[in-house]
Amino acid sequence: MDNIFQVGGQVSGSSFIGRKSLLEKFRRIYLDSSSRVCKSVVGLTRIGKSSFASELFSKVQQNIILIREDLKEIPSYAELWQDISYTLEDALKERNLNTPDLGECISILNSFNNVPWIKFIRYVKKLFSKIKEAGFKVIIVIDEFDYAQELFKNETKYYELFRTLFSAPEYSISALLISRRSLHVIEGATYQSSTFHGVFDPIQFPGFENDDLEEYYSVFDSYGIKLADEDKSIIEFYAGRLPFLLSILGHYIVEEYAFKNTCVNIHELFLTKCKAINDYYRDCIKHLERDNDLNRIIPFVTGPNFGVTKSDKDELISSGYLIVRNNTFIPISEYFQSFLTVARISFPLGVMITSVEKLLKEIVKTENLSADDLRLNDQMTAPKFLSDIVNIDQESINRYTIFISSVKKNFGKESTFLDVLSLKHVVRIIKLFWNVNFSRYFNNDPADTWNIKFDLCAKARNPVQHAHEDYYSEAEKCEIDNYCKQIIGCLSKKHVKNTDSNQSCIKHIKSDKETTSSVPIVKTGAYFNNNQRKPSEINKTPENEITVEVTGINTNSNGLRGRPVKPDHNLYRVSFVKSSLPDNYKELVGKRCSCEIVNADSTKKLYVVRYIEVQTDDKKNM
């Protein structure tokens, strides 16, 4: 039995899997229609663009003349036209169109270096006009169009001849360009006055759609291999939805399961057999570095997405490097995401420090810090909070106030005090509220573990030193860079976001809380009414814990909401809303759970609790 999953190279026949709906669409517009059509297919390297084009034009009607060129194989513009002339000469002979008039045109195309440019383009136009008059349709497929940057070498006249042929109706030439990067990015590098991207309809060539994946998995059924949902998840973890990578895993799974008649651990199979997948991801990183895209994609992967624009995001998505899934960005696959995260990526020091500042401000904003009826997030009470609680000097506060007013006056934008605080002052706030609010973002480590890291990063954010990295020795740069990555690494795993802009009751937080029991943990938080205790007493409760009893689902609530069962009992009843149901909610209903109190709202008399853990019978009876 043959293994139809190939490892490398273009695929065809039974090895060409998926893309059926896309093939049908392209055949209809290119082969079944007499209209001129020009499209640009853009997608990742090895995503199957060339194989798709080969399958698309594997059979063409006699009235179609197909010209296929691979710019990677063409050393010069003159040889490009020579190769086109050879294809046309053979096609015209097959169709009995080898007239002296057309033969002269073909001869001129072969003599690019020996004829004046104006004569050359006149004969090119004459040739294609005559072919159209004879009732034939020409389709030109140009693969590896990324190499246009080398081939045209800023010769605008060379570029514009193709543009004229593809856009003018008197030649009626259909074209398909295949590239890794979008046309406007390629043309930005070649600096052409006339552009292709105004003529060509850009088509993003994605990974497999759901129906393509179904066809892919059905191949395993034909070999008698039954893949569980968990197996499929592991395959997609490593390969994403890229046909090339899926084919590699498929090849070795079939080899092990069908030919050796043995069960295989896919994780182990990947580690022992699939070096080509890691090689592919390394090539992707090289492409990203060469195209200056690596520093653009990292903020979307590890956060924060500072210094990147909507245009950056759109370009990364259109090129296939970023996939939007459940409102998050996945770079090709989840495995590649971890691959990027652990790779040694050298951001400019200033970018790293600014990223740290943005992330630290984000967690401070999320915590909604308050004390003595003063709140940091409130514009009215923030100055006094900074002065009385954080002990920031009045001169700095006045400077921040002036800056906020200036931004509003000159740009019409509202700013908060937290927006304009220096990193030094943000660090001071974090240190002050470390035990209650911030240690959990940093593995619950003691403050001393992180203080020196925060201080050094804050020092490097000094305007003079921040702008002049040469003030630091290489050893100091490495140290600061390492601390920045440690901070970003922790905060990227614990990204906090309110789900409601006004009065959200849910904060989704990924917890690293250790537990030795087998009971489930609900990774969420809630506001709980508590009129019997003052916010100032919050730290006096043993381990900041209260007890809740899960009652079920409350569709009228905005989140997890609780109330005391009795005024003198520290027991709350809570209900889940459908939008925040954990997978194990049925196991929780009717049970008592311990909750950690992490914050309090003195105005609403609400406590925020987190880490709902089902109590064991022993714990409940204590």
N, C-alpha and C positions, 0 to 999 in steps of 0.2 A: 504494500500500500504506500503510495507516494504521500509525502508531507507537503501539502499545498502552501503552508506558511513559509515564506522565504525570509532569509536573513540578509538584507542588503539588496541593492539594485532595484530597477524598475520591475513592476509586477504586471502580469497580463494573464488572460485566460481565467482558469479557475482560481488562480492566486489573487486576482483582482477582486477584492471583497468590499462591499458597501458602495456608496455614492450613486445608487441606482436612480434616485429622484433627481439628483443634480445632473447626471448624465442625460436623462430624458429631457430635462430643461434645455441643456446646451445643444443637444442634437436637433431639437426643434428650432432653435434660433439660428444655428450655424448651417445645418445640413438640409433641413426641410423648408427653409425660407429663402427666397431670392433676395431679401433685403441685405444691405450692407450692415455689418455689426462689428463693433470693436470693443473688446473687453480686456481688462487687466486683472489677472488672477494673482492675488498676493497671499502668501502664507509662509509658515515656518519651513526651514530646510527639512527635507525628508518627510514632509507631511503628505506627499503623494500627488503633487501638482503635475509633474511630468508623466507619471503613470496615468493620471486622469486624462491628460491631453492625448496620450497614445491610444487609450481605450476609446476616447471620443472620436478620433479620426482613424480608427483601425479599418473602417470600411467607408469609403466615400463614393458618391455617384460619379459617373463618367464625365458629367459636365462640370465637375469641380477639380481645379488644379490646386493641390496642397503643397505648400512650401514650408518646410520645417528647418529652423536654424537654432543652433545653440551658441549663444555669444561667448560662452566660456571656451569654446573650441576655435573661435575665429580670431586670428592674430591681428587683423587690420580691417579697416573699412573697405579697402579695395577688394580684399579676399571675400568679404561678406557678399559683395555684389557678384563676384565670380561664382561663388557657390550657388547663389540664387539663379544665375544664368544657366548653370549646368542643369539644375532641376527643371527650369522652364524649357530648356532645349529638349530634354528627354520627354517631358509632358507633351510638348507640341508635336513631336514626332509620333508619339503614341496616338495622338488625335488627328493625325494627318494635317497639321497646321504649319508645317515647316516650309512656309513660303519664303522667297528671296527677301521680301520686305521685312518679315519678322526675323529672318536669319541675320540681316544687317544689324537689327536692334540688339540681338543676342551678342553679336561680335563686338559692338560698342561696349556692352556691359562687361565683356571680358578684357577690354582695353582701357580700364579706368585710368591708369597712370599715363596713357599716351594720347588722351583727347582732352580738349578744354572742358572745364566744368559745365559751361552753359550748353555745350553740345551733348554732354553726357546726360544731363537731366532731361533735355528735349527727347532723346531717344528712349529713355526710361519711361517717360510719360506716354510716348507714342506706342511703345510695346504693350503696356497695360491697357491703353485705349483700344488697340486692335483686338486684344484678347477678349475684352468685354463685348466689342462689336460682333465677334464670332459666336457669342452666346455662352461663353464660359465664365464661371465664377472662380476667383482666386481667393484662397484663404492662406494667410501667412501666420505661422505660429513661431514666435521668438521666445525661446526658453533662456533662462539665466539672464534676464534683462538687466539685472544688477550690474553686469559688466559693461553696460552702455557707457558708464563713467570712464572706463578705460578706452573703449572703442572709438567714441566720438571725440574725446580729448578737446573739448571746448570748441569744436568745429561746428558752429551753429548751422552752416549751410548743409552739412551732412545730415544733421538731425531734422532740419526743416523739410528736406526732400521726402523722408518717410512720413512726416506729419501731413504733408500735402497729399501723398498717395493714399493715406488712411482716411483722410477727411473729405477729399473732393469727390463728388458723386460721379464724375465722368470716368473714374477708374474702377469704382465699385469694388474695392478690395476690402475683404473682411480680415480682421486681425485678432490674434489672441496673444497677449504678452504675459509671460510667467516670470514672477520675481519674488524674492524674499522680502524686499522692502517696497513700500508704496512708490508710485511714480513721482509724486512731488518731492519725496525725499531723494530719490535718485537724481532727478532733474536739478534739485538744489545743489548737488555736488558737481553736475556737469555744466551748470550755469548757461542754460539755453534761453534764448529770447522767446521762442515759441515752444509751447509745452504739449506733451502728449496727454497729460492728465486732464486737459480740457476737452480732449477728443475721446478718450477711453472711459468706459464705465467701470469703476473699480469694484471688484468682487472679492470679498474676504473668503479665503479658502480655509474652512475650519477643520478641527478634528472631527471624529465620527459623531453623527447625530444618534439619537436613540435607536432609530430603525437600522442604522449601520451597525451599531453594537449588537443588536439582536441577530443580524445576519452573521456577524463575527462569532458570536457564541454558539450559533446553530451549527457551525463547522465542527465544533467539538462533539456535538451530538452525533454527527455523521461518523465519527471515530469511536463512538460508544463511550465517550468521556462525559460524565455528568458533573458539571461544576456547580458547587453550592454558591449561594449568594455571597458568602464570606470569601470564597475563592475569587469571584468576580470583583469584589471590592479591593482585594489585594492586587489583582492584575491592574486595575485602574489607578490604584495608589502609585504604582511604579511607572506605568505607561501613559497615564492620563487617557486621552482619546486619540492619540496619534497612531495612525495605521502602521507606520514603520516599527514603532516600539511594541505595539500590540502583536505584530507579526513575529517579532523576536521571541516574546514570551510564548506565543502560540506554538511556534516551532519546537521549542524545548519541552513544552507541556505535552505535545503530541508525541515527541520522541520518547519521553519518559513513560507516559501513561500507555500509549497504544503499542509502541514497539518493544518496550521492556515489560509491559504488563505489571506495572507497579504503581503504587500511590506515591505522590510526590508532594513535599512541602514547598509551596510556591515561594515563600520567603527564602528557603534554602536554595531552591532552583535559581532564583535571581542572583544570589550571592556567588554561586559556583559557576553559572553558565552565561550570565547575561552581561558580560563586560561591555558589549556594544551599546547598551543603554547608558551606562556611565560615560562612555566615550562620546555618545551623542550629546549628553547634557554638558559635557566639557566643551564641545564644539559650540553649543548654544552660548555659553559664557564668553567664548572667544568672539563670536559674532556680536554679542552685546557690547563687549569692550571695544571692538573695532568700529562699531556704529555709534559709539558714545551713548549707548542706551543702558549700560549697567547701572549707572548712578540714578537713572530714571526709574528703573524697575524695582530696585531694592526698597525704596520708601513704601511702595505698595505691598511688598512682601513682608518685611520685618517691621515697617512703621518707623517713625511717623512719616506720613506722606507730605513732608514739608519741602518746599522748593520745587514741587512738580505741579504741572498745570493740567487742565482738562485736555488740552491738546496732547500732552505727554501720554495721558491715560488712553485717549482715543487711538493714538498711533500704536501703542503697545497692544491694545486689543485688536486693532485691525491687522497687525502683523502676526497675531496668534500667541504672543508671549504671555498675555494676561487673559484669563477667563473669568468672567463674573459669575459667581455661583453663590446663591443665598446672600446676596449683598456683600460678599467678600471677594477678594481677588486671589485667584489661584494661578501661579506661573507655570503653565503647561500641565503640571501634575503636582500632587501633594509631595511626592518624593523629591521633585526638583525644587520645591519650596524649601525643604530641609537641606537640600544640596546647596542652595544659595545661602541659606542662613549660616551654615557652618563654614562656607568658603571664606577665605581671607580676602575681604574686599576693602580696598584702600579708599575710603572717602577722604576728601580734603578735611583737614582738622576742623576748620570753621563750620563746615556742614554738619559734622558729627556733633559738635557742641551745641549748635543751634537746634538740632534735632532733639538732643537731651533736654534743652530748655523747654521746648514745645511739649514734650511728653510729661515732664514734671509739672508744668502748669496745668496740663489736662487733668492729672490725677488730683491736684489741689482743687481745681474747679469742681470736679466730681464730688469731692468730699463735703463741699458746702459748709466749710468750717464756721463755727460760731462759738462765742463765749461772752458771758455777761450781757446777753441780749444784743451783742454786736456780731454782724455777719460779714465775712470777707466778700461774698458774692453780691452784697447789696451796696449800691453806689453811695447811699446816704451814710451807712454805718462803716463802710470799709476804711475810710481814713482814720477813724478812732480805733478800729480793730487793729490796724497796722501800727498805730502809735502806742496804744495802751497794752495790747496783747503781744505783738511781735517786737515791740520796742524799736521800730524804725524811726530814725530821726526826722524831725519836722521838715528839714530842708529837702530831704528826698521826697517826702509826701507832697510838698508844694510843687516840686519839679514834676512829679507824676500827674498832679492835678492840671497843671498848665499844659502838659503834653496831651492829655485827654481832650481838653477844651480846644487845643489847636487842631487836632485831628478832625474833630467834629466840624470846626469852622471851615477848614481848608478843603476837606474831602467829604464832608457830610456823613462820616462813619462814626458809629457809637463804639466806644472802647470802655473796658472796665479797668480797674486798678490792677487786677491780676494780669491783664493783657500787657501792661506796660512795666510791670515789676522787673527789676534786674534779676538775673539768675542767682546772684548772691542773696537777695532777699527771699526768693522762692525757696532756696536751700534752708534759710533760717526758719521759715515757716514749717518746712517738712521736719526739721530737727525738733522744733518745739512740740509738734503734734505726733511725733514718731510712734510712740507706743500705742496710742489710741487709734490713729488713722492710717499710718503709712508703712509700718513695718511689714504688714501683710503683703504689700506689693513687692517686697524684697525678701521673700522666703522666711519672714518673721525673724530675721537676723537682728542681733543687737545693734543699736545705733552706731557704736564704735566701728562696726564692720564697714559702714558706708560713709561715715563722716569725712574721712580723708579724700575719698573719691569725689564726693559732692564738692568739697572745698576746692580741689584742684581743677575740676571742670568749671566751677564758678570763676576761679581766678583766670582761667584761659579765656573766659567770655569777656574779660576786660577789653574795651574797645580798641586799645592800642595793640595789646597782645593778640587779640582775635584777628586783627587785620594784618599782623606781621608774624607769620608762623616762624620766621627765621630767628625770632627772639628765643625760641626753644631749641634745646639740643635734640638730636635724634632720639636719645634715650627718653627725654621728657615727652616728646611727641608720641612715642610708642606707649608710654605709660598712660598719657591722657587718652589716646585712642583706645587703649584696652579698657579703661574705666568707662568711657562712653559706651562702648559695645556691651559691657556688662550691664549698665543701666538700661540701655535700649532693649537688651535681651530679656531682662526681667519684666519691663513694662509692656513689651510687645505680647507677652503671654497673659498679661492681666489688663488688657485694654478695657476701659470702663466707658459705657455709653448709656445715657438716659434714653428710655424708649418713648417717653412722652415729654414734649417740650415745656409743658406747664407744671404739672404736679404728678410726675410719674411715681408709681409705687414700686416699680421693679427696676433694679439695676443688675444687669447680667455681668457676672464676674467669674472668671476662671480661677478656681481655687487650687492651691497646692497644699491645702490642709491635710496633714497626715492623719490617718485613722487605722487602727489595728482591727476594728470590728468589720464584719461583712455586711453591715447595714448600709443602705443607700444614703447618699448625700444629695440634697437638692441644691444645685449651684445657683442660688438666686438670693434676693433680699426682699424685705418688705417693711412697710411702715406699720407700726402697731400702736393703737390708741392706748394710752396709759395715763389716766387722770389721777391715779392714786399716788404716783411717785414724781418727784421733781427731777428735771434733767441733771441737776448737780449731783444727784445720788447715783448716777449711772455707774460710776466706777467703784461703788461700794458693794455691788452685788458680787457674789462668788463667781469668779471667772467670767463675769459679764454674761451670764446665761439666764434665760427664762425658759419656761416650758410651754409648748403649744400642743394643742390637740387638733389634728387635721379632720375637718368635717366634710369636705367634698368639693364640689364645683360651684362657684358663684359667678354666673354670667353677667351679673349687673355690676360687678366690681371692676376697678381698673387694675387690680393686681392682687397680690397676697395681702389679705386684710384680716386683722384679728381684733378680738375684744376680750377683756378679762371675763372669766366665768363667774367669779365672785370678787368683790372689791378687795377682800383681804387675802386672796389667793394669787400666787404668781403663776397662773395657768391661763393660757389664751386659746381661743378657738380660731382656727384660720380656714379660709376657703381659697382654692385655686381658681383662677380664671382660665378659660380655654386657651388664650394666647400664651399662657406661661406654664402650661401643664408639663411637668417632667415626665419622662417615660415611665417612671415607677410610681405614679401618683396613686394608683389603685392599692399599692402595697402600704401607702401611708395613711389612707383614710381610716379613721377610727383609732389611730395610734397616737401616742404622745411622743413629742420630739423635743430635743434640746436645741435652743437657738442662741447664737452669740449676738449680743447687742454691740453694735459698732458705732452708732451715732445717735444723736437726739436732736429734736427740733423743739426749741423752747416755746415758739409761738403757737405751733399746732399741737404741742404736747404729744408728739409722735416719736417713737423709737424706730431706728432702722436695725433690723436683725438680719443675720446671715448664717449660713451653714446649718441648715435644718437636718438634723440627724435623728433617725428613728432610735428610740431607746429600746434596749433589750429588756426582757422581763425582769432581770436582776436589777437593772438600773431603775426601772419604773417602780419597783417595790421598795427601793431604798428610802 
